[in-house]
Amino acid sequence: MKKNKISKNWVNKQHRDIYVRKSKIDGYRARSVYKLIEIDKKFKVFKSGMLVLDIGAAPGSWSQYASKAIKQGRLISVDLKKMEEIKNTIQIKGDFTDPNIKKTIKDYLSKGLDVVMSDMAVNTTGIKNLDAIQTGELCKEAMIFSKNIISTNGFFISKIFMGSIFNEIVALGKSIFKEVKVFKPQSSRKDSKESFIICKKLR
Ligand SMILES: C[S@@+](CC[C@H](N)C(=O)[O-])C[C@H]1O[C@@H](n2cnc3c(N)ncnc32)[C@H](O)[C@@H]1O
């Protein structure tokens, strides 16, 4: 399919999508927020006072929701792109895989993180298996990074795409955390291979 046809289809899809409309009414920057809300409802993730890291945070709907949910807590948001300010949030602009950015994150930590969440995704190529592998590698890197900075009862949440790397990610999750679940929220588009891994309690 030609590029302008793909973007036309995307625009049409956005207009029809109830979550896009709802996000505008609710004041969220992206429809992605409803996936996190569903995850929070099901797994009871956020509590007042928590310290949270949001990786791949822009334009910021997950951070908007988390910032409200943790009330007086603190949030650190990381993305390649700059985003508009959010209450209680420290923003780091840069590539999460860069060791200097990882060091900057660690320098902000005064205690173990209660939640590490990653919605990082590479620009999709349309080749489903390649997209799954590239986004899966980002998920693995975030999971390994979390191991040393998350509190014992902390949560790790990440976007994954179903594909050849799926079993590897679940196995890595099980080697680091005691509880590992995979969940596809209702608000995640049906035709997308996207799902979420929710891990809890460090081994
Ligand atoms: C699906 S969007 C995140 C949407 C966000 N959760 C929200 O609710 O607004 C994925 C984001 O991952 C970011 N990203 C991809 N690779 C990254 C990397 N290596 N380091 C930091 N951010 C990255 C992209 O810039 C993009 O903003």
The ligand as a Tripos MOL2 file, in Angstrom:
@<TRIPOS>MOLECULE
LIG
   27    29     1     0     0
SMALL
NO_CHARGES

@<TRIPOS>ATOM
      1 C1          3.3300    4.7360   21.6340 C.3       1 LIG1
      2 S1          4.2880    6.1390   22.0200 S.3       1 LIG1
      3 C2          4.0160    6.3200   23.7470 C.3       1 LIG1
      4 C3          2.6850    6.9030   24.0860 C.3       1 LIG1
      5 C4          2.5940    7.2800   25.5640 C.3       1 LIG1
      6 N1          2.5320    6.1080   26.4080 N.3       1 LIG1
      7 C5          1.3950    8.1320   25.8740 C.2       1 LIG1
      8 O1          0.4940    7.6390   26.5480 O.co2     1 LIG1
      9 O2          1.3510    9.3060   25.4720 O.co2     1 LIG1
     10 C6          5.9100    5.4770   21.9640 C.3       1 LIG1
     11 C7          7.0060    6.4420   22.3560 C.3       1 LIG1
     12 O3          8.2260    5.7050   22.5120 O.3       1 LIG1
     13 C8          9.2770    6.6060   22.2630 C.3       1 LIG1
     14 N2         10.5320    5.8670   22.0860 N.ar      1 LIG1
     15 C9         10.8210    4.9360   21.1430 C.ar      1 LIG1
     16 N3         12.0910    4.5150   21.2960 N.ar      1 LIG1
     17 C10        12.6050    5.1730   22.3750 C.ar      1 LIG1
     18 C11        13.8720    5.1640   23.0300 C.ar      1 LIG1
     19 N4         14.8570    4.3790   22.5910 N.pl3     1 LIG1
     20 N5         14.0570    5.9790   24.0930 N.ar      1 LIG1
     21 C12        13.0490    6.7830   24.5210 C.ar      1 LIG1
     22 N6         11.8280    6.8340   23.9450 N.ar      1 LIG1
     23 C13        11.6040    6.0370   22.8880 C.ar      1 LIG1
     24 C14         8.8160    7.3510   21.0140 C.3       1 LIG1
     25 O4          9.4980    8.5680   20.8730 O.3       1 LIG1
     26 C15         7.3130    7.5210   21.3000 C.3       1 LIG1
     27 O5          7.0350    8.8060   21.8170 O.3       1 LIG1
@<TRIPOS>BOND
     1     1     2 1
     2     2     3 1
     3     2    10 1
     4     3     4 1
     5     4     5 1
     6     5     6 1
     7     5     7 1
     8     7     8 2
     9     7     9 1
    10    10    11 1
    11    11    12 1
    12    11    26 1
    13    12    13 1
    14    13    14 1
    15    13    24 1
    16    14    15 ar
    17    14    23 ar
    18    15    16 ar
    19    16    17 ar
    20    17    18 ar
    21    17    23 ar
    22    18    19 1
    23    18    20 ar
    24    20    21 ar
    25    21    22 ar
    26    22    23 ar
    27    24    25 1
    28    24    26 1
    29    26    27 1
@<TRIPOS>SUBSTRUCTURE
     1 LIG1         1 GROUP 0 **** ****
